[in-house]
Amino acid sequence: MDNDFEITFFSDSKYEEITVEISYGGQILCQLKKVRGPYNIEIEFFQTPKF
């Protein structure tokens, strides 16, 4: 099965896995950020072309 979804964990060097980026087919769909703590996650959605 071919899966075009990709989940990438990244962060500033002083934090651990503070941001998660979810993409599909090379297009970023959203980012989840726990800058304000693990119980206050921010989600930023990006406009993507229609598939």
Secondary structure, DSSP 8 states (H G I E B T S, - for coil): ----EEEEEE--TTSSS-EEEEEETTEEEEEEE-TT-TTS-EEEE------
